[in-house]
Amino acid sequence: MRKDAQRNRERLLAAADAMFREHGVEVSVGEIADAAGVGRGTLFRNFANKDALVAAVLGERLSEVLDFGRDLLEHDADDAEVTFTFLAGLVARQEENRALLQAATDELFKAPELQRAHIALMELFGALLARGKRAGAIRPEATATDMLMLVKGLCMFAPVEQPLSQDTIIRHLDLIRAALTTPAYSKPLRGRPAPLPV
């Protein structure tokens, strides 16, 4: 890819990410192109449609999550806690752009780059859990799929316009810990439960 074409692609990804954070994924491709300082034609030369652009931005965010988790695996020596350090960081990242995550439908995950990212994420979950199991902190029967379902429930629970309070996030991270840990590593629940829908 030519340098100018690569710059345009990077500008489009950065603009789309910023617009999704501020306005949600309903923002138009025209607005994204304007924010990036390029024409709609340039946008469509890089991304076949809006779904392809959303998938590319989500792929970038997932790549950051993978880098974060791999760095923890390499440098965090606390086998008992590394899984929960990762989960706290994962949830904090998704809270920065809830609209993007909630746009991640099953159809969108058919994009090849997201399929690859999903496989890598499940492998990362498995590696993190294995560290905790070796320390006796994680239940031996806990799987990467269990972990995915637990964290997905937390990430997808609240609507975009009503983000969860920090107290509620802390409580549900503790509930995930309670589901995954052995009795010897259990801790009391902190925070407050999410309010009932009105």
C-alpha positions in Angstrom: 0.0 0.0 0.0 1.3 3.5 -0.9 2.3 5.7 2.0 -0.4 8.3 1.2 -3.1 5.5 0.9 -1.9 4.1 4.3 -2.1 7.5 5.9 -5.7 8.0 4.6 -6.6 4.6 6.0 -5.1 5.4 9.4 -6.9 8.8 9.4 -10.2 7.1 8.6 -9.8 4.6 11.4 -8.8 7.3 13.9 -11.8 9.5 12.8 -14.2 6.6 12.9 -13.0 5.6 16.4 -13.4 9.1 17.7 -16.8 9.6 16.1 -18.1 6.2 17.4 -17.0 7.2 20.9 -18.7 10.6 20.8 -21.8 9.9 18.7 -22.2 6.1 18.6 -22.0 3.8 15.5 -25.1 5.5 14.0 -22.8 8.3 12.7 -22.8 8.4 8.9 -19.9 7.5 6.6 -20.0 11.0 5.2 -19.4 12.5 8.7 -16.5 10.1 9.2 -15.0 11.0 5.9 -15.3 14.7 6.7 -13.7 14.2 10.1 -10.8 12.4 8.5 -10.4 15.2 5.9 -11.0 12.8 2.9 -13.8 12.2 0.4 -16.4 9.5 0.5 -14.7 7.9 -2.4 -11.5 7.5 -0.4 -13.4 5.9 2.4 -15.1 3.4 0.1 -11.8 2.6 -1.6 -10.5 1.5 1.8 -13.7 0.0 3.3 -16.4 -1.6 1.1 -19.2 -0.4 3.4 -19.8 0.9 6.9 -19.8 -2.6 8.4 -16.3 -3.1 7.1 -15.2 0.1 8.7 -16.8 -0.8 12.0 -15.1 -4.2 11.8 -11.7 -2.6 11.1 -12.0 -0.3 14.1 -13.2 -3.1 16.4 -10.2 -5.2 15.1 -7.9 -2.4 16.2 -9.4 -2.3 19.6 -9.2 -6.1 20.0 -5.6 -5.9 18.9 -4.9 -3.5 21.8 -6.6 -5.9 24.2 -4.5 -8.8 22.9 -1.3 -6.8 23.3 -2.3 -5.9 26.8 -3.0 -9.5 27.8 0.2 -10.8 26.2 2.2 -8.2 28.0 0.6 -9.3 31.3 1.4 -13.0 30.5 5.0 -12.0 29.9 5.6 -9.6 32.7 3.0 -10.1 35.5 4.4 -12.7 37.9 1.3 -13.0 40.0 -0.2 -16.3 38.7 -3.2 -16.1 41.0 -4.2 -12.5 40.0 -3.1 -12.1 36.4 -6.5 -13.2 35.0 -8.3 -10.6 37.0 -5.8 -7.9 36.3 -6.5 -8.6 32.6 -10.3 -8.6 33.0 -10.3 -5.3 34.8 -8.2 -3.8 32.0 -10.5 -5.4 29.4 -13.6 -3.9 30.9 -12.0 -0.5 31.3 -11.2 -0.5 27.6 -14.7 -1.4 26.5 -16.2 1.2 28.8 -14.4 3.8 26.7 -16.4 2.8 23.6 -19.5 0.9 24.6 -21.3 1.7 21.3 -18.6 0.0 19.3 -18.7 -3.1 21.3 -22.5 -3.3 21.2 -22.4 -3.0 17.4 -20.3 -6.2 17.3 -23.0 -8.6 16.0 -22.5 -12.2 15.0 -22.7 -11.1 11.4 -19.9 -8.5 11.9 -17.7 -11.2 13.4 -17.7 -13.1 10.1 -15.1 -10.6 9.0 -11.8 -12.5 8.6 -9.8 -10.1 10.8 -12.4 -10.4 13.6 -12.5 -14.2 13.3 -8.7 -14.2 13.7 -8.9 -11.8 16.7 -11.6 -13.9 18.3 -9.5 -17.1 18.0 -6.5 -15.2 19.5 -8.6 -13.8 22.3 -9.8 -17.3 23.3 -6.2 -18.6 23.2 -5.2 -15.7 25.5 -8.1 -16.5 27.9 -6.9 -20.1 28.0 -3.3 -19.0 28.8 -4.4 -16.7 31.5 -6.6 -19.3 33.1 -3.8 -21.9 32.9 -1.6 -19.5 35.0 -4.3 -19.3 37.7 -4.9 -23.0 37.7 -1.2 -23.7 38.2 -1.4 -21.4 41.3 -4.5 -23.2 42.6 -6.5 -20.0 42.3 -8.7 -20.9 39.3 -11.2 -23.8 39.2 -9.6 -26.6 37.2 -12.9 -27.0 35.2 -13.1 -23.3 34.2 -12.7 -22.8 30.4 -12.0 -19.8 28.1 -15.7 -20.1 27.0 -16.9 -19.7 30.6 -14.7 -16.6 30.9 -15.9 -15.1 27.7 -19.6 -15.6 28.6 -19.1 -14.0 32.0 -17.3 -10.9 30.8 -19.6 -10.5 27.8 -22.5 -10.3 30.2 -20.9 -7.5 32.1 -19.8 -5.7 28.9 -23.1 -5.9 27.2 -25.5 -5.4 30.1 -26.0 -1.7 30.2 -27.3 0.5 27.3 -24.8 2.9 25.7 -26.6 5.9 27.1 -26.6 4.6 30.6 -23.1 3.3 31.4 -22.6 1.3 34.6 -21.3 3.0 37.7 -17.8 2.2 38.8 -19.3 0.5 42.0 -21.4 -1.8 39.8 -18.4 -2.7 37.5 -16.3 -3.6 40.6 -19.1 -5.7 42.0 -19.5 -7.7 38.7 -15.8 -8.1 38.3 -15.9 -9.6 41.8 -18.8 -11.9 40.8 -16.7 -13.1 37.8 -13.9 -13.8 40.2 -16.2 -15.7 42.5 -17.3 -17.9 39.5 -13.8 -18.7 38.4 -11.8 -19.0 41.6 -11.3 -21.9 44.0 -12.7 -21.5 47.6 -9.3 -20.7 49.0 -9.0 -17.6 46.8 -12.6 -16.3 47.2 -13.1 -12.7 48.4 -16.1 -10.7 49.6 -18.1 -8.9 47.0 -17.5 -5.1 46.9 -19.4 -2.3 45.2 -23.1 -2.2 44.6 -25.5 -4.2 42.3 -26.8 -2.6 39.2 -30.2 -1.0 39.7 -33.3 -2.7 38.4 -34.5 -1.5 35.0 -37.3 1.1 35.2 
